[in-house]
Amino acid sequence: MTILIFIIVHWYLSLFTQTFFNHRYAAHSMFSMSRAWEKFFFIFSWIAQGSSYLSPYAYGVMHRMHHAYADTEKDPHSPKYDKTLFAMMWRTKNVYSDIFYERIEIEEKFTKGVPKWKSFDIFGDNWLIRLSWAAFYIAFYVVFATHWWMYLFLPLNFLMGPFHGAIINWFAHKYGYRNFEVGDTSRNLMPLDIFMLGEGYHNNHHKRGSNPNFGYKWYELDPIYPIIRIFNGLRIIKLRT
């Protein structure tokens, strides 16, 4: 039971930081926040994501490229141009690394306003740090796992971030329903997206890229949007109008 709770907490905390901070803030600037809060969420993202920490800067730039080049040869991740899920994720990893290590020239429209804390990202990306997180997960399982098969879930903890990305970037471009006809293959995975915290409303998001509420129809609940409204009311963030 303890291992199950640990996996669920890790799943949702990691996913929250990706969708709230990396996606809606870093990539789309749906709201603003002070530098102090920005640094807080950098650190919180690292704690939540652990061994699969994703740089908000590299994520934000790459996601902007995804919207600009959706389902074309320049798209960092499109099932249309990769034969398998693993091939697509490997290409995504290479594009992410090129952005992170500044190996390619990027147009200003993709980098303007994206939050950047390079020294912290280098720390979070360090393999010694990533392996330390992995060691922590293994130690947690050693203490609390009650059956051998529970250890089979360890890879999920190790690669939580890429696992989330694979669900949206592959399956949300192949399966599900569409509310809008857009110039790409984006789809909504499910009418009630409690598993991906609103990220599953991918077709809605591709149509209304600057809207902080990923739901569209009355039954499409985006669990993050109420949190955004609360944070706005508490002045942690300021929604853009």
Residue pairs with C-beta under 8 A, 6 or more apart in sequence:
2 144
3 141
3 144
3 145
3 146
3 150
3 153
6 140
6 144
7 153
7 156
7 157
10 48
10 50
10 157
10 160
11 160
12 197
13 48
14 48
14 49
14 50
14 52
14 160
14 161
14 164
15 164
15 196
15 197
15 199
16 48
16 197
16 224
17 41
17 44
17 45
17 48
17 49
18 45
18 49
18 54
18 59
18 161
18 164
18 199
19 197
19 198
19 199
19 224
20 41
20 224
20 227
20 228
21 41
21 42
21 44
21 45
21 56
22 45
22 54
22 56
22 59
22 60
22 63
23 59
23 63
23 199
24 30
24 31
24 212
24 224
24 228
25 31
25 33
25 41
25 56
25 115
25 237
26 56
26 57
26 59
26 60
26 63
26 114
26 115
27 59
27 60
27 61
27 63
27 64
27 114
28 63
28 209
28 210
29 113
29 240
30 210
30 211
30 212
30 228
30 239
30 240
31 212
31 228
31 231
31 232
31 237
31 238
31 239
31 240
32 237
32 238
32 240
33 41
33 236
33 237
33 238
37 236
37 237
38 115
38 117
39 117
39 120
42 56
42 115
42 117
42 120
43 120
45 53
45 54
45 56
46 53
46 120
46 124
49 160
49 161
50 133
50 136
50 137
50 157
50 160
51 130
51 131
51 133
51 134
51 137
51 157
51 158
51 159
51 160
52 130
52 158
52 159
52 160
52 161
52 162
52 163
53 124
53 125
53 130
53 161
54 96
54 161
55 100
55 121
55 124
55 125
56 114
56 115
56 117
56 121
57 99
57 100
57 114
57 115
57 116
57 117
57 118
57 121
58 96
58 99
58 100
58 121
59 96
60 114
60 115
61 99
61 106
61 110
61 111
61 114
62 76
62 92
62 95
62 96
62 99
64 109
64 110
64 114
65 74
65 75
65 76
65 95
65 110
66 75
66 76
66 77
66 169
67 206
67 209
68 74
68 109
68 110
69 75
69 76
70 78
70 183
70 184
70 186
70 206
71 78
71 80
71 81
71 173
71 183
71 184
71 185
72 78
72 81
73 81
75 81
76 91
76 92
76 95
76 96
77 88
77 89
77 91
77 92
77 95
77 165
77 169
77 170
78 88
78 169
78 173
78 185
79 85
79 88
79 169
79 170
79 173
79 174
79 185
80 173
80 185
81 88
82 88
82 91
85 166
85 170
88 166
88 169
88 170
89 162
89 165
89 166
89 169
89 170
92 162
92 165
92 169
93 162
97 103
98 104
99 106
100 121
100 125
123 129
134 158
137 154
137 157
137 158
138 154
141 150
141 151
141 154
145 151
156 163
164 196
164 199
167 189
167 196
167 200
168 189
168 196
168 199
168 200
168 202
171 189
172 186
172 187
172 188
172 189
172 199
172 200
172 202
172 203
173 184
173 185
173 186
173 187
173 202
174 185
174 187
175 187
175 189
176 187
176 188
176 189
176 190
176 200
176 202
176 203
177 187
177 188
177 191
177 203
178 186
178 187
178 188
178 203
179 188
179 203
179 204
179 207
179 216
179 217
180 203
180 204
180 206
180 207
182 203
182 206
182 207
184 206
186 202
186 203
186 205
186 206
187 202
187 203
188 200
188 201
188 202
188 203
188 204
188 220
189 196
189 200
189 201
189 202
190 200
191 217
191 219
191 220
192 219
192 220
192 221
193 199
193 200
193 201
193 214
193 215
193 220
193 221
193 222
193 223
194 221
194 223
197 222
197 223
197 224
198 214
198 215
198 221
198 222
198 223
198 224
198 225
199 205
199 214
201 214
201 215
201 216
201 220
201 222
204 214
204 215
204 216
204 220
205 211
205 214
208 216
210 240
212 225
212 228
212 239
213 222
213 225
214 220
214 222
214 224
214 225
215 221
215 222
215 225
228 237
228 239
229 239
231 237
232 238
232 239
